[in-house]
Amino acid sequence: MNTISDFNKGDIVRFGRGQGEKTLGKVVKVNRKKLKVQQLEERGRKKSHQVGSIWGVPPSLCEKVEDKKAFKRLDDTPPLSRRKVRKRVPTSSPSGTLTMETVEVGDILRFGSRQGERTLAVVTKINTKRIKVRTLENRGVRKVRPPGAIYSVDPRGCERVEKAHANEVLPPEVFDTKDLDEKAAQDAEEGALSLSENCDLSDPPTYIKSSRRYLDGHSLSEFGCEHDSRKQKLYDSERGVSKGSQFKNLHQAAKFLNKVLESSWFQRRFGKVEVKMEMTQGWTKSYCRRTEGLLRMLPQHLNERVILHELVHALTPKPHAGHGRLFCAIYLDFVRHYIGEDAYDQLLKGYRREGVKYAPNRSEKR
């Protein structure tokens, strides 16, 4: 076995493990325990190490090469080569490309990479170098994002879509107005008392008789609803609450949903409501599209409690928050009637434990 005293600076060696790759090198320094060896030929299969690399090698893994004539210009070993960086060549933008000067708020366009997915969207804001757009259709393959997602994009990668062509893809009400914030505010005013219109009770619940008492007076979001600041508290309060019956497929879950919608208890409070259900894949949670009356459910969420949770979203009008006082009051009433008293007691304890507000205010919020 070779020792450190057997090598001198300038020796030509082959280094490597016994059953591994052997590489030609040159000793450039002799330390107390290891040799500094400069690589003289390429090394590696999966990851290639370039000529000129420096290795710290124990003397037991090195063998002297006696035939020096076979190696020429050993003293002129090229240094470690640097990675070549290709310079970007500026290209002229094609004719018809959108710019910051040619885009206006309310324009309909498609955005996305050239070889990737192109998504229909509406311009909501114009910044200094980029524009903000809101999607008007689903985007994504593995993780599907529903309409309404906000993206910041470069206008040069977008193409304008004429209104006549966009109407073939989307319903015409999407283009009824150019000012989306004004439309959201109008919907908020009209939807605040919509629960009481279909009520057929001599003594209706408070959340139907005076739904404004469930407003907190918070500022409205861009969608015309109060900011949903208690979402996590509600999710935490649901832990340990009975989920009711678990359904094996969408047919059984839809049958339960129709039973709820057609029940006299439901129709005396909310009238005839049309709500549909479908399965979703590639999304991380179940959700409700309130404007479409559509529940999109994951397979693991096909149980009574989650279906009632999403149904209450469809019944909660603007400008109430998604998980605000009104939602919590209706949800508690639904759990008591359709799942049972035990689930009702568990959810009520969760409300009190997490500090979820579900009772009406003493006076109406203006």
Steps between C-alpha positions, in 0.01 A plus 500: 500500500637841400572759769528878491880478486490310169377805303653831404367813337478454122446122504256355247250267665177314441251550782167340584346225709588134443180404315427851374617728222873572470601845379833645394626787717795705610607559861506876563541495879594248771325551836535305825235241421374564146624595156364788291457352153416696185279313255661443156206332324123502529354313795145384574210342319178651631666825608807583293788681675709714266874486446684715753283416801686463833442196721611414853603134480646263764832347384352150531271577202782621272737310267809650345522503119861432399470544120511882474572500126145399428380834639605816323466858615412396853626831635258686270187339645203722412333667799148421605286621213221741575142451404416679179207738533305568184418862451138582439446650161229763509223422259257745356141457617264375228244730354172501690661429839324669792684770693427700813368783281255285303340315797200640688312387810214272396673356192454127439819312414674164515823459698751222554824364354526436127518121532286480817143562599326817383225629729224753443513795744391861552738786581429644847801728560791649307828547687829650385643193323238226541124463499269316739241269347213295645436161342162431342540122464676211672880500479735210570517127439628340822392782728190659353435858602139616461403827330575816697871437567724808471824488297769762433613462139708672236272643229748400228409135563126562466268513203182698480169316460208667328176515696310307233745210524505507881120468514531163327705369795341671800146609591419858390437631854876495560531797263197698617716766667849640470528609862512176698522672839180696432318177410620333822378791710161491329466126566589560865214746544245279325600176677496612863129427558444229239450230768169649615339503154414128488428454871160340572503490880277684744799539735818463288849462649692818576753435224214520247283766665787746547814384323665843524548442872761238408728752329816601687552830322835396350629646175395323180738299285528531122226236467248708696511296824629578846855378558496136611718529811351208700546217253768313696308534826200331341714219357652441843155492663395215265762263639335213681155574358314202354511488120174309472467239226795443266398446136679263265440690177362821355158346432437431868625847600278671240204300626556638851537855364170475308331363811610811691393741225157338466427475872218718635727627781743638243243641257309688771822690573667537162239404240592298193875512444689333215843373604708250301791283606798360312831333580828690482852367453836670530366749757596504867154560646129493429341836425179671389446727201229716645415687178449173311337300781762228459670285765833345397588214734806285558434124543609505867253782574186316392336506843199679647686766698726620216208504254297711742802728552531567126123533457489777762761686293255498209226641726706777666441822305728796449639700672530245784843341545555144380534374860341789686220520756221422255677196356571360849139549614350325195762222512425431868126478423564258209722270706236482773216414261672265251774328707366506856517650847835336583672662201328828586637491857850416374499786249362745755779406744750552218357846431539599864846344528640683196307824553290471183228767483163367390246713691353818346608846603269696727443761231517490120827596329454782254 
